[in-house]
């Protein structure tokens, strides 16, 4: 392939990431966000918190992790946190997607390295991004007054059961989550359905 053909191939790949719909919205929107929008928001939020909190993290590494953290979803698809569809096959689908990306873009070794490092979560930067990724959806849903929780019939307890342990891998994000949980408890009657029976 020519240099331009390589570039075109990678740009086509980035187009695919725009097509991965997540079960998440930005306040005031009716459509779900896609993986690109989510990753961009996560990247900016991570950068912001590093600066605001003066965190002793490698900012460049955090930004790279945030950019690649959901890239495997390009081929694996998004798995909704509070649903059952796709949960059993998530790890396998994401592993196969990671291998496919590596085969399609062997020349982009950094990309594969950062995807792998993010997945293993051995450094504080990857754990920070992982925890922040788990915080961002409840924050966005809170900002839309719990609309998605009502639509999907999700209770506060379900949110806590799914998020608490995952967010606990980072102390800074845990602090923000604790504050958010306080708000969620205060407004539980507004933000969450009265019961989760159909």
C-alpha positions, 0 to 999 in steps of 0.5 A: 500500500502507498502512504496515502492508502495507509492513511485512508485505511486508518481514517476509515477505521476512525469512521467506524468508531463514530458508528458505535452507539452507547446507551448514554446521552448528553443532557438535552440530547435525544440520541445516544452518544457514540464512542468517539463523543464519549472518549473525547469527553473522557479525555478532556475530563481526565486532563481537567482533573489532573490539572485541577487536582494537581495529580501526580500522574503522567498526563500524556499517558492518561490522555492516550489511555482515555483515547484508546480505552474503548477502541476495541468497541469499534469491532466488539460493540458497546455492552450496556452496563445494566443490561444482560445482552452481550455480557457473557461474550464481552471479554472474548469479543473485545479480545478478538477486536484487539487482535483484529486492530493489531492485524489491520494496523501493525505499523501502529505499535504504540496504539496496541501497546496502550490498549494492552496497558489500559486493559491490564490496569497495572499503573495508576494512570490506567486505573484513573482512566478506568475509574473515571470512565465508570463515573462519567455516565452517572454524571451525565445521567444526573445532569439530565435528571435521571431520564435514562435511569427512568427509561431503562428502569435502573435503581440507585442500588443497581448503579451502586452495585455496578459502579462502586467497586470499579471506581474504587481503583482510584482514590481521586475518582472515588472522592467524586463518586462519593459526592455524587452518591450523596446527591443521588441519594438526596434526589433518589425519588426524582432521579430513579424509578419508584420501583423496578418492576414492569 
